[in-house]
Amino acid sequence: MKIPSVVEKVAGGFQFTEGPVWVEARRELIFSDIPANRLYRFKAGKAEVWREPSGNANGNTLDLAGRLLTCEHGNRRVSRTELDGTVISLAERYQGRRLNSPNDIVVHSDGSIFFSDPPYGVKPEQRELDIQGVYRIDPGSSEPLLAVEDFVKPNGLVFSPDEERLYIADTELDHVRVFQVQPDGALLGGDVFCKVSRPDGMAVDSAGNLYVAAQTAVAVFDADGYSLGEIPVPERPANLTFGDDDARTLYICAKTSLYRVRFAP
């Protein structure tokens, strides 16, 4: 696979972009500007405010019904936007204590939701949980389950195409770990899959290659953890996702801008 070396800036002037998710039903990209307290949508070459305030939204994804799931730093919760626009809370506490600041989020094909919860968006004196873990919300449940807790700063997470693996970045330890997803949703293993400087959000392509937003570029690894190269970005990348009708465009949220890069068939 040839790694593209040229990225295109498609929108700018933001404060800190994060959480891109492609919404195929509307052919648009939703992404966050965390400190601006806004969600934006990028469509037909233009970015516009989609929701304000956003609860200082960070990571976003879609559930099986196409509803937006959002990690809200400001509200310290995971929320869901119903199809009529109503926003409801899915998770705010673990065992009665408030979450730290949910960061990134993914959905399994069985409907279960996994999210990371580092303390980046909460003051030390406001923390109620010493755990910095990854949680799972099972379908129909209102109480998150702690899936794994032996992290320093859990951040981005993404499933392999077959959902047998869950990759989770630990930003402070400069590596990405890989867990085996069990039929009941439990996570086993947790070996270091690859080492990369300050890993943040991640994406996978249909071939199972892993794309990691790192300190200075998007680092690319194959399914065995071997480096395939890097995609240079003018600003530090924070998160990324594949989009467009053919899923061959990689959208990259990087500091103050939104970039994209096209992959050849």
DRENBA-799907 format. One line per 2 residues: number of its first residue (from 0); their letters; for each residue x, y, z of N, C-alpha, C. Coordinates in steps of 0.001 Angstrom, whole numbers, plus 524288, in hexadecimal, padded with zeros to 5 digits. Atoms other than C-alpha are relative to their C-alpha. Layout:
% DRENBA-799907
NUM) a) X Y Z X Y Z X Y Z ~ ...
***
This chain:
% DRENBA-799907
0) mk) 80348 7FB56 80000 80000 80000 80000 8036A 804DB 80000 ~ 7FD29 7FB18 8003D 80506 80D69 7FC58 7FD65 803FD 8039B
2) ip) 801FB 7FC22 7FC51 80398 81777 8072E 80026 8055D 7FD78 ~ 7FFF5 7FAB8 80244 7FF5D 824DC 801F7 80370 803AB 80334
4) sv) 7FC6D 7FC6C 7FD55 808F8 82FB6 8052A 7FE10 8059F 80002 ~ 80206 7FAB0 80058 800A1 83BA7 80245 7FA85 8003B 80250
6) ve) 80524 7FF34 7FDC0 7F549 84015 80AA3 7FDD5 80546 7FE43 ~ 802AC 7FB36 801A5 7EB56 84A86 80736 7FD2C 8026C 804A3
8) kv) 802D5 7FD35 7FBEA 7E6AA 854B6 810E3 7FABA 801A7 7FDD3 ~ 80534 7FEDA 8020B 7D7F0 855E5 80F4C 7FCF9 803E2 80368
10) ag) 8028D 7FC2C 7FC92 7D429 85E85 81AE8 803D7 80170 80451 ~ 7FC71 7FE41 7FBEF 7DB2E 86682 82546 7FD92 80425 80376
12) gf) 801CD 7FBEA 7FC7D 7DA21 870DE 82FBD 7FD74 7FDFF 804F4 ~ 80247 80248 7FB48 7D621 8679C 83AAE 803E5 80080 8048B
14) qf) 7FC8C 7FFCA 7FB73 7DBCD 86699 84867 802C8 7FACC 800F9 ~ 7FDB0 80536 7FF7C 7DDFF 857EB 84A1A 7FC07 7FC0B 7FE14
16) te) 803C3 80396 80267 7D72D 84E57 84121 800D8 7FA69 801D5 ~ 7FFEB 80570 7FE2D 7D3EB 8405D 844DD 7FB36 7FD1A 7FDEF
18) gp) 804AC 80339 8008A 7CA5D 83520 84336 7FD4B 7FFDA 7FAC5 ~ 802C4 80034 80502 7C7A5 83433 83484 7FCF7 7FAF2 7FF51
20) vw) 80321 804A2 80144 7BCCC 82AEA 83072 7FD1A 8010C 7FAEC ~ 802A5 7FF78 80506 7B78E 828CD 822BA 7FA62 7FE19 80087
22) ve) 8058D 80153 7FFD7 7A8B1 828C8 821BA 7FE37 7FF08 7FA64 ~ 80128 80156 8056B 7A5CA 82197 81532 7FA7C 8018E 7FE6E
24) ar) 8056E 7FEC7 80147 7971E 823E6 815E9 7FF52 805A5 7FE3A ~ 80058 7FA7B 8017C 79978 8328A 81498 804C3 801D0 7FCE6
26) re) 7FB3B 7FEE5 802F6 7A687 831C8 80D85 802D0 804BF 8023B ~ 7FD59 7FBAF 7FD66 7AD04 83A9E 81769 80372 7FDEC 8045C
28) li) 7FC7D 80148 7FBB6 7B799 83A80 821B1 7FE91 8035E 804B1 ~ 800CB 7FD2E 7FB1F 7B4B8 83E35 82FC6 80525 7FFD4 80301
30) fs) 7FB4D 7FFEF 7FCC6 7C024 84285 8383C 7FF7B 80418 80444 ~ 8003F 7FCA5 7FB5E 7C2BD 8498C 84509 80429 80446 7FFD1
32) di) 7FC16 7FC22 7FE7D 7C99F 85614 848CE 7FF68 8007D 805E1 ~ 800CE 800B0 7FA62 7CBAA 85331 85738 7FFBD 8052A 802F6
34) pa) 80041 7FB2D 7FCE0 7CF30 86084 85D2F 7FBEF 803DE 7FE17 ~ 8040D 7FC84 80207 7C5B0 867A7 85444 7FA89 7FE42 8018B
36) nr) 80500 80211 7FE2D 7BAD1 85F09 859C4 7FC19 7FF73 7FB83 ~ 80346 8007A 804AA 7B5B1 85C15 84C35 800C4 7FAC2 7FD54
38) ly) 7FFA8 80430 803D2 7B2AD 850E6 84320 7FF3B 8027C 7FAA8 ~ 80062 7FE0E 8055D 7B4D2 853D1 834C0 7FE63 7FBA1 7FC54
40) rf) 800BE 803C5 8042E 7B07E 84D43 82873 802A3 8021B 7FB20 ~ 7FD5D 7FEA9 804E1 7B848 84D31 81BDF 7FD22 7FD4E 7FB9A
42) ka) 80327 8021B 80446 7B03C 84B8C 80FAA 80089 80385 7FB3D ~ 7FF92 7FD1E 804EA 7B1CB 84F7F 80173 80444 80426 80048
44) gk) 7FB8D 7FC87 7FFD9 7BED6 855C5 80470 7FFBB 8046D 803E6 ~ 800AA 7FBB9 7FC46 7BA08 85E56 80F82 7FF0D 7FDE9 8057B
46) ae) 800D3 8015D 7FA82 7BAC6 85D57 81E56 7FC77 80409 8028A ~ 8038D 7FC79 7FD4C 7AFC7 8630A 8267E 7FEA2 7FDB9 8054D
48) vw) 8015F 801B9 7FAC5 7AB95 86278 834AC 7FB20 7FC9A 7FFBC ~ 80467 803A3 7FFE2 7A2A1 856E5 836EC 7FD3B 80025 80545
50) re) 8025E 7FF85 7FAD1 7A09F 85827 8459A 8037E 80356 80388 ~ 7FD48 7FCC5 7FC21 7A454 86236 84FD4 7FC2D 80178 80451
52) ps) 7FB4A 80297 7FE16 7A67B 85FF1 85B03 7FFD2 7FA1E 7FF06 ~ 7FF8C 8059D 80110 7AB47 8520D 85973 8016B 7FCDE 804D5
54) gn) 7FDFD 802B6 7FB68 7AF40 84EDB 86765 805D7 7FF16 7FF94 ~ 7FA6A 800B6 8012A 7BD4B 850A2 862AF 800F1 7FA8D 7FDCE
56) an) 7FFBD 80520 8027E 7BB90 844EC 859DC 80584 7FEAE 7FE4B ~ 7FAFB 80204 801C9 7C776 83C99 856FF 7FEE9 7FBC3 7FBF2
58) gn) 800D3 80431 803B1 7C60E 82F28 850A7 7FA48 7FF3E 7FE90 ~ 80543 80106 801F7 7BA29 82BB9 8486C 7FFF3 7FAF6 7FCCE
60) tl) 800D3 8045F 80386 7B4C5 81FC5 8419E 7FA24 7FF6C 7FF3A ~ 80590 80109 800DD 7A7C3 81A60 83CD8 7FE9A 7FABB 80253
62) dl) 801CD 8051B 7FE33 79FCE 80F94 8431B 7FD84 7FD18 7FB74 ~ 80210 80342 80434 79915 804DA 83B61 7FB3F 8025E 7FD56
64) ag) 80486 7FD5C 80249 78D37 80D93 83916 80179 8051E 7FD5A ~ 7FE3A 7FB34 80288 79579 8189B 833A2 7FFBE 804CE 80372
66) rl) 80030 7FB94 7FC66 79472 82109 83FC8 8057D 80164 801E3 ~ 7FAD5 7FE34 7FE6E 7A00B 8293C 843F5 800F4 7FEF5 805C6
68) lt) 7FE36 800CD 7FAAA 7A72E 824E0 85039 804B2 80391 800D9 ~ 7FC01 7FC04 7FF1A 7AFF4 82F20 85669 80249 7FFA3 80570
70) ce) 7FD4F 7FF75 7FAF8 7BA0D 82FC1 8613A 80055 805CE 8013E ~ 80040 7FA78 7FEA1 7B797 83CBF 8680F 80393 8011F 804A9
72) hg) 7FC6D 7FE91 7FBC5 7C2EC 84222 86FEE 7FD51 80367 80415 ~ 8024F 7FC43 7FC61 7BB4D 84D5C 875D3 7FBEB 7FDA8 8038D
74) nr) 8042C 8027A 7FCF3 7AFE2 8450F 87A40 801AC 7FAD1 80268 ~ 7FDD4 804D4 7FDD1 7B87A 83960 87DAC 7FC4F 7FB61 7FF2A
76) rv) 803D2 80413 8012E 7AF5A 8300E 876D5 80089 7FE20 7FA61 ~ 800DD 801D7 80553 7AC50 82810 86AC6 7FA52 80126 7FEB6
78) sr) 80551 7FE8F 80180 7A06D 82D45 8639D 7FE89 7FD85 7FACF ~ 8020E 801D7 8050A 797D3 828EF 85856 7FC46 80410 7FDD4
80) te) 8038C 7FC69 802A7 79135 831D5 84E9C 7FBEC 7FCD8 7FD12 ~ 80432 802D9 8029F 78410 82C4A 84ABA 7FF33 80227 7FA7F
82) ld) 800C7 7FE65 8056A 77FB1 82D32 83C9F 7FCDD 8050E 7FF91 ~ 802DB 7FB0C 80011 776C1 83893 84041 8033C 80477 80241
84) gt) 7FC93 7FBF4 7FDFB 78265 8400A 845E9 80053 80044 805E6 ~ 7FFDA 80010 7FA4A 77F81 83D77 8543C 80505 7FD5F 801E1
86) vi) 7FB2E 8022E 7FDD7 78BD9 83AF3 85C33 7FEDA 7FD9E 80554 ~ 800D0 8029B 7FAFE 78B3A 83100 86729 80538 7FDF3 8020D
88) sl) 7FB40 80200 7FD8D 7957D 82C1D 870B6 7FFDD 7FA11 80030 ~ 7FF8C 805B2 7FFBB 79A19 81E06 86F93 8031B 7FE39 804B9
90) ae) 7FCBD 8017B 7FB8A 7A467 81DB9 87A38 8028D 804D6 8024F ~ 7FD85 7FBB0 7FD33 7A8EC 82778 88472 8031B 7FE1F 804B6
92) ry) 7FD96 801E0 7FB34 7AD2D 81F0F 88FF0 80185 7FA46 7FF92 ~ 7FE84 8057D 7FF55 7B416 8127D 89344 7FFF0 7FEDB 805D7
94) qg) 800B8 80169 7FA80 7AFFD 80C3E 8A01D 7FEEE 804DA 8035C ~ 801BC 7FB6C 7FD1D 7A9E4 8191A 8A452 8038E 804B1 7FFAA
96) rr) 7FC4C 7FBAB 80058 7B5B6 82198 8A14D 80048 80218 7FA71 ~ 7FFE9 7FD8C 80521 7B69F 82B3B 89630 804BD 7FE44 7FCE3
98) ln) 7FBB8 80135 80384 7BEC9 82792 88A85 803D0 8048E 7FFD4 ~ 7FC15 7FBDD 80075 7CB3A 82F39 8880A 7FEAF 8039A 7FB6F
100) sp) 8015C 7FCFD 804B0 7C9EA 83451 87A24 80049 7FC57 7FB52 ~ 8000D 8039F 8046B 7C5CD 82A55 86FDC 80277 80264 7FB26
102) nd) 7FC8D 7FDE1 80406 7CEF7 82BB5 86461 7FED0 7FE05 7FA84 ~ 800F4 80232 80528 7CCEC 82262 85903 7FC44 7FB6A 8008A
104) iv) 8046C 80393 7FFA5 7C254 818A9 85576 7FF79 7FCD0 7FB01 ~ 80101 80379 80471 7BF59 80D00 84CA8 7FB4B 7FC9B 80143
106) vh) 804A1 80355 7FF5E 7B39D 8041A 84A7B 800FB 7FAC6 7FD56 ~ 7FFA5 80549 80224 7B3C6 7F563 84878 7FAFA 7FEC3 7FD0F
108) sd) 8049E 80167 80314 7AA63 7EEF8 83EE4 7FBB5 7FD82 80341 ~ 8041C 801FE 7FC90 7A327 7E8F0 84A73 7FD4B 8046F 80301
110) gs) 8026A 7FB80 7FD7E 79FB3 7F6B2 84EFA 802C5 801F8 804D3 ~ 7FD2D 7FE3C 7FB5A 7A922 7F784 85A5D 80397 8048F 7FEA1
112) if) 7FD0A 7FB31 800B1 7B071 8044F 85C1D 804C7 7FFDC 80389 ~ 7FB35 7FF9F 7FCF2 7BE92 805B4 8608E 801E5 805A9 7FFDB
114) fs) 7FDDE 7FAB6 7FFED 7C445 812AC 86504 80479 80064 803E6 ~ 7FB8A 7FF16 7FC89 7D0DF 81770 86B3B 7FECC 804A0 80388
116) dp) 80146 7FBF9 7FC22 7D0E4 8201C 87747 804DF 801F6 802E6 ~ 7FB98 7FD84 7FD54 7DDB2 82742 87A1A 7FE24 8050D 80298
118) py) 801B1 7FB43 7FD40 7DD80 833A4 88282 80195 8050F 7FD4C ~ 7FE22 7FB55 802AE 7E1CF 83D43 877F6 7FC53 804B0 8008E
120) gv) 803B7 7FBAD 7FFF5 7D561 8454F 878E4 7FDCD 80160 80552 ~ 80214 7FEF2 7FAC8 7D399 845F1 887A4 80470 801BA 80397
122) kp) 7FC12 7FE32 7FC50 7DAEF 84D34 8925E 80110 7FBC2 80417 ~ 7FEA5 8041A 7FC39 7E22F 8447F 89C1F 7FC77 7FFEC 804C7
124) eq) 80340 7FFCC 7FB4E 7D9FA 84936 8A794 7FA53 7FE7B 7FF03 ~ 80558 80179 8014B 7CD6E 845C4 8A05F 7FF6B 7FA30 7FEBC
126) re) 8003C 8058B 8015D 7D0E5 837AA 89D8E 7FD90 7FCCB 80467 ~ 80266 80396 7FC45 7C8C7 82D36 8A430 801E1 7FA69 7FF3C
128) ld) 7FE07 80539 80137 7CF1D 8215A 89DC3 805EA 80031 7FF3E ~ 7FA65 8007D 800DE 7DD6B 81D95 89EC9 80125 7FC9F 7FB3D
130) iq) 7FF5F 80370 80484 7DB58 813BD 893E1 80079 80335 7FB04 ~ 7FFC1 7FDDD 8054B 7DFB8 81788 88642 7FF70 7FB5C 7FC4D
132) gv) 80106 804D7 802C4 7D956 80CD5 87E95 7FCC7 80096 7FB1F ~ 8038B 80066 80473 7D114 80880 8733C 7FB28 7FD1A 801DB
134) yr) 804F8 80217 7FE22 7C2BC 80597 875AD 7FCC0 7FDE7 7FB78 ~ 803A9 8022A 803D2 7B822 7FDED 86EB4 7FA75 800ED 801DF
136) id) 80597 7FF77 7FEEA 7A9B4 80125 86E19 7FD2F 7FBEC 7FCB2 ~ 802CF 80405 802E0 7A1A6 7F544 86A79 7FAAF 801FC 7FE37
138) pg) 80524 7FE54 801E6 79512 7F6C4 8628B 7FBE0 7FFA5 80446 ~ 80424 7FFE7 7FC22 789DE 7FAA7 86B5A 801C0 8013E 8057B
140) ss) 7FDFC 7FEEB 7FACC 792BC 7FD95 876E0 800F4 805D2 800BF ~ 7FEEB 7FA8E 7FEBD 79419 80AB1 87DAE 804D2 80089 80378
142) ep) 7FB67 80004 7FC94 7A00F 806D2 885B0 804B5 7FDF6 7FD00 ~ 7FB61 801F1 802BA 7AD78 80600 87F55 802F0 7FBEE 80329
144) ll) 7FCC5 80401 7FD9A 7B60A 7FA47 8822C 805B7 8014B 7FEE3 ~ 7FA71 7FF09 800C6 7C4A8 7FBC9 8841A 8024D 7FB72 7FCEE
146) av) 7FDE6 8041B 80361 7CADC 7F444 878E5 805C3 7FF08 800FC ~ 7FA69 80071 7FEF1 7D931 7F6FB 87BCB 801C6 804FC 802B1
148) ed) 7FE83 7FB6F 7FCF0 7E003 8000A 88562 805D5 800F4 80071 ~ 7FA60 7FF65 7FF42 7EEB8 7FE2E 8847E 80272 80387 7FBD4
150) fv) 7FE07 7FC0F 80394 7F144 80A7B 87CA0 801F1 804B6 8030F ~ 7FE5B 7FAFE 7FDD4 7F86B 81710 87F82 7FC88 8045D 7FDD7
152) kp) 80380 7FC3C 80277 7F0E4 81F5C 875B4 7FD71 7FD78 7FB3D ~ 802A8 80268 80479 7E775 81768 86D3F 7FDA2 80436 7FC86
154) ng) 801C4 7FBE8 8038F 7E3C9 81EF3 8612A 7FD02 7FD91 7FB6E ~ 802CC 801F8 8048B 7E01E 81AD1 85355 7FF29 7FA29 8001F
156) lv) 8010E 80599 80068 7D9FD 80DAE 85094 7FD14 7FEE3 7FAEF ~ 8026A 8017F 804ED 7D5A6 80675 8446D 8001A 7FA16 7FF8B
158) fs) 8004A 80599 800FB 7D157 7F8C0 84099 802C5 7FEA7 7FAE7 ~ 7FE51 80224 804FE 7D7CA 7F079 83634 7FB23 7FF04 7FCB4
160) pd) 804A4 800CE 8034E 7CECF 7EE1A 82A79 7FC9A 7FB64 8019F ~ 8030F 8048B 7FE60 7CAC5 7E0B9 82FAE 7FE34 80057 805AC
162) ee) 80177 7FEF0 7FA8D 7C8E2 7E654 83D73 8023D 7FC10 803DB ~ 7FD80 803A9 7FC67 7D169 7DBB2 84342 80422 802B3 80355
164) rl) 7FC27 7FCF2 7FD26 7DB17 7E603 847C7 7FDDE 80568 8014F ~ 800EF 7FA92 7FE9F 7D9B1 7F2D7 84EF6 80543 80278 80134
166) yi) 7FB28 7FD1B 7FF28 7E532 7FC17 84DE0 7FEE5 804A2 80396 ~ 800AB 7FBAA 7FC57 7E6CE 805EA 858FC 8053E 802BA 800AB
168) ad) 7FB3E 7FCE8 7FF62 7F0DA 810D9 85985 800BB 80196 805B0 ~ 7FE96 7FDC9 7FAF1 7F7D8 81478 8660C 803C8 80476 7FEDB
170) te) 7FD05 7FB7C 801C3 7FC99 8222C 86348 80505 800CB 8031E ~ 7FB78 7FEEB 7FCB5 805C7 8238E 86ECA 80457 7FBF2 7FF5D
172) ld) 7FC18 80427 8007C 80CA6 8169D 86C47 801F2 7FF46 7FA65 ~ 7FE20 8000B 8056B 80E83 81913 85DA6 7FF57 7FAB4 7FD58
174) hv) 800F9 804DC 802C0 80868 80C75 8592D 7FA25 7FF02 7FF5C ~ 80557 801DF 800E9 7FC19 805DE 85428 7FFDE 7FA4B 80196
176) rv) 800A1 8056D 7FE56 7F763 7F94E 85A72 7FB92 7FD6F 7FCEE ~ 80414 802DA 802CD 7EEF2 7EEC2 85460 7FD97 7FBF3 803A5
178) fq) 802FA 803A0 7FCBC 7E45E 7E6F0 85B4E 7FCB2 7FC7A 7FC81 ~ 8035E 803B1 802BB 7DCF6 7DAF2 856E9 7FA7A 80097 8022C
180) vq) 8056B 7FF20 7FE6E 7CE4B 7DD6D 85737 7FD2A 7FABD 80058 ~ 802B9 804EC 7FF1D 7C6CD 7D1FB 85D0C 7FA33 80078 7FE93
182) pd) 80591 7FFD7 80166 7B8C6 7CE37 8596D 7FC9D 802EF 803EF ~ 8030F 7FD3A 7FC11 7B3E5 7D3EA 86644 801B7 805B2 800AC
184) ga) 7FE2B 7FAA2 7FFB8 7BB0C 7E0CA 863EC 804CE 800CA 80358 ~ 7FB50 7FF8B 7FCBE 7C641 7DE01 86D41 804CC 800D5 7FC8B
186) ll) 7FB22 7FEFF 802C8 7D3CF 7E27B 8692D 80466 7FCD7 8027C ~ 7FB9E 8031C 7FE1E 7DF51 7D92C 86A55 80506 801BC 7FD53
188) gg) 7FAF6 7FEA7 80244 7EDB5 7DB1C 867D4 801B2 80565 801AB ~ 7FE3A 7FAB1 7FED4 7F254 7E90D 866DD 805BD 800D7 7FEED
190) dv) 7FA89 7FF4D 80163 7FFD7 7E746 86113 800C8 80511 7FCF2 ~ 7FEAD 7FB68 80322 806AF 7F2EE 85B18 80017 7FE6C 7FA44
192) fc) 8005A 80128 80596 80353 7F2DA 84CA4 8040B 80313 7FCE6 ~ 7FC25 7FCB7 802A4 80BCF 7FE29 8483D 80188 80480 80390
194) kv) 7FE22 7FB78 7FD11 813CE 8093E 84DCF 7FFE2 804C4 7FC79 ~ 80075 7FB30 80308 8112E 81715 84952 7FFC4 8048A 803D2
196) sr) 7FFBB 7FB89 7FC7E 81365 8247C 84F26 7FAAD 80293 800B7 ~ 804DA 7FD50 7FE6D 80764 829EF 8563C 7FB4B 7FE61 7FCAC
198) pd) 80475 801B6 8032F 7FCEC 82197 84F9E 7FADB 80232 80207 ~ 80518 7FDCB 7FEAA 7EF4A 82764 84F60 7FBCA 7FCCF 7FD3B
200) gm) 80422 802D3 802B3 7E3C8 823CE 8469A 80218 7FC58 7FBD2 ~ 7FE4A 803F4 803C3 7E456 8185F 83D28 7FB9C 7FE94 7FC3E
202) av) 803BE 80201 803D8 7DDC0 81282 83140 8024A 7FB19 7FD9B ~ 7FE35 8048F 802F2 7DE82 805CF 82994 7FD84 80021 7FA9D
204) ds) 8024D 8007F 8052F 7DC7F 80336 81B2B 7FDF1 7FA76 7FF43 ~ 80284 8050E 800F5 7D5BC 7F790 814F5 803D9 7FB83 7FFF9
206) ag) 7FC01 80411 7FFFC 7E29A 7F02C 8141F 80216 7FEF2 80576 ~ 7FE45 800CB 7FAAE 7E4A7 7F149 822BD 804C2 8032B 80188
208) nl) 7FBA1 7FCA1 7FEAC 7EF8E 7FB6D 82240 7FE3D 80411 803FF ~ 80135 7FC6A 7FBB7 7F00B 80448 82E2D 8028D 80549 7FF05
210) yv) 7FE2E 7FAA6 800B2 7F158 8131B 82D17 7FFB3 802BE 80545 ~ 7FFA5 7FDBE 7FAC4 7F5D0 81A2A 83959 80179 805C1 7FFA5
212) aa) 7FE9B 7FA79 7FF90 7F575 828D6 83BB1 8044D 8006C 80417 ~ 7FB76 7FFEA 7FC92 802FC 82ADD 84187 80216 80590 80093
214) qt) 7FDD4 7FAEB 7FEA3 80BE2 83606 845A9 8008F 8039E 7FB4B ~ 7FED9 7FCA6 8047A 80FB4 83AEF 8383A 7FD95 7FE28 7FAE1
216) av) 8021E 80227 804D8 808A9 83269 82E42 7FC0A 7FBC7 80142 ~ 8034E 80496 7FF75 7FEEC 82792 82C08 80367 7FB40 7FEE8
218) av) 7FCD0 804B6 80098 80651 81ADC 82E4B 7FC8A 7FB80 7FE39 ~ 8031D 80437 8024F 801B0 80F0A 8268A 802B9 7FAC9 80100
220) fd) 7FE01 8053A 7FED5 8035E 800BE 82A7F 7FC7B 7FBEE 7FD79 ~ 80341 80437 80205 7FEE2 7F414 82467 7FDCA 7FCD5 8048B
222) ad) 802B9 802FD 7FBEE 7F6E4 7E9E6 82BD4 803AE 7FCE8 80384 ~ 7FC25 802B3 7FCC4 80362 7E3AF 8310B 80346 803CB 80335
224) gy) 7FD26 7FC1C 7FCFA 80869 7F06C 836BD 804E6 8021B 7FD6A ~ 7FB71 7FE08 802CB 812B0 7F330 82C61 7FED4 8055F 7FDA7
226) sl) 800C0 7FAB0 801F7 8147F 80160 82879 7FFB6 8000D 7FA0E ~ 80095 7FF4C 805A1 80FBC 804EB 81ADE 80190 80577 7FE4A
228) ge) 7FE80 7FAA9 80142 8141A 8130B 81BB2 7FCBE 803F7 802F1 ~ 802CC 7FBB8 7FD76 80E7C 82026 81F7C 7FD82 80392 7FBFA
230) ip) 80274 7FBEA 80319 80561 82A58 81A08 8013D 80525 802BC ~ 7FEBD 7FB05 7FD73 80B39 837C7 81D1F 7FB5A 803B7 7FFFC
232) vp) 80441 7FC3F 7FF6F 801A4 84212 821F2 80262 80519 801FC ~ 7FDAB 7FB04 7FE64 804C4 850AE 82363 7FF47 8014F 805C2
234) er) 800F1 7FF2F 7FA75 7FEE4 850CF 83111 7FF9B 7FAAF 802A9 ~ 80039 804F1 7FD3B 7FEE9 84685 83BAB 7FA93 7FD90 7FF8B
236) pa) 8051A 8028A 80089 7F3FF 83CCD 8388E 7FDF2 7FE18 8053E ~ 80278 801B9 7FB22 7EA4A 83961 8433E 7FC74 7FB45 7FF34
238) nl) 80394 80457 800F3 7E083 8301E 83D06 7FED5 7FFB7 7FA34 ~ 800B0 800D6 8058F 7DC77 82AA4 82FF5 7FBE7 7FBD7 7FEF8
240) tf) 803E8 803E4 80185 7D25B 822A6 828A9 7FFBB 7FFC6 7FA19 ~ 800D0 80079 8059C 7CF9D 81D7F 81B1D 7FA6E 801AF 7FEAB
242) gd) 80526 7FE2B 8019B 7C45E 82378 81394 7FF88 80064 7FA1C ~ 801B3 7FF86 8056A 7BE1E 82706 80698 7FD76 7FAE5 7FE42
244) dd) 80334 80469 801BD 7B5EB 81DAA 7FE99 80317 7FAEF 7FF80 ~ 7FCDC 804B2 800C6 7C11E 8144F 7FBF4 80387 7FECB 8049F
246) ar) 7FCD9 800C2 7FB47 7C76F 81566 8097A 805D4 8000B 7FED8 ~ 7FA75 7FFA9 80159 7D466 818BE 802F9 8025C 8055D 80149
248) tl) 7FDF3 7FAF8 7FE46 7D5D1 8265A 808A1 800E5 7FFCC 805DC ~ 7FEBC 7FFC6 7FA74 7DCB8 8278D 815AA 7FF9B 805A9 801BC
250) yi) 800A0 7FAC6 7FDC7 7D7F5 83383 81D1E 80327 80041 80509 ~ 7FC75 7FF6E 7FB8E 7E1A0 83890 82733 7FEE3 80516 802DF
252) ca) 80084 7FB6D 7FCA3 7DE8C 841CB 8325D 8055B 8011A 80264 ~ 7FAC0 7FEAB 7FE2D 7EB32 848EF 8359C 80009 8059D 801F4
254) kt) 7FFBA 7FAD2 7FD8D 7EBD6 85440 83F1F 7FBB3 8039C 7FDF1 ~ 803B2 7FBF5 801A3 7E54B 85FD6 83856 7FD62 7FEE8 7FACC
256) sl) 801CE 800E1 8055B 7E1E3 85948 82B83 7FDE8 7FA85 7FF29 ~ 801DD 80507 801EB 7DB2D 84E3A 8246A 802B7 7FEDF 7FADB
258) yr) 7FD31 8019D 804C4 7E31A 846EC 81A21 7FD8A 7FB0B 7FDE4 ~ 8019D 804FD 80235 7E050 83BDC 810E6 80420 7FE24 7FC24
260) vr) 7FC67 80256 803AF 7E82B 83294 80882 7FD30 7FB84 7FD4C ~ 80298 80408 8030F 7E378 829AE 7FD98 803A4 7FB5E 7FF20
262) fa) 7FD20 804CB 80118 7E7C0 81B8F 7FC07 7FE5C 7FDE2 7FAB9 ~ 8012D 80235 80527 7E8B2 81575 7EE95 7FD49 7FAC0 800A2
264) p) 80297 80523 7FFC8 7E007 8099C 7EBAE 803EF 7FB93 7FFF3
***
